[in-house]
Amino acid sequence: MRPPSSHVTTCRRCPAPICWALTTANGRRQPVDAEPNSAGNLAVSRGPDDVLYVRALTTDRPELKAGEWQAMPHHATCTNPPPKRSGSGGQRRRTSVRPAPWRGTAA
């Protein structure tokens, strides 16, 4: 099964055709390759609201249900991926000193 052409767009970083789908786990958007791939670890389906939904194929649920197709996350196949983030654990490094509150002396 293939995604409907109305859902297919192009990646901003490479010319590959992708689809945006909502994850069933937390409702976040995830880019998925538009071409079905038997090596993929995602199951994509089209909901009754004409939205694409994606779920991970796990050892607990490795089989595809009716109406789903197997796909690869586009992050794994993008030919021009975004640069890796620094390994600082998500915390930004301070570049300046925060000024202390001014304490005036009472006369």
Protein Blocks (a to p, Z undefined) as FASTA:
>chain_A
ZZdfklpccdfkbccdcdddddfklopacdddfbdcfkbcbdcdddfkopacdddddfkl
mcccehiacdddfklmocbdcddddfehopacdfbdcddddddddZZ
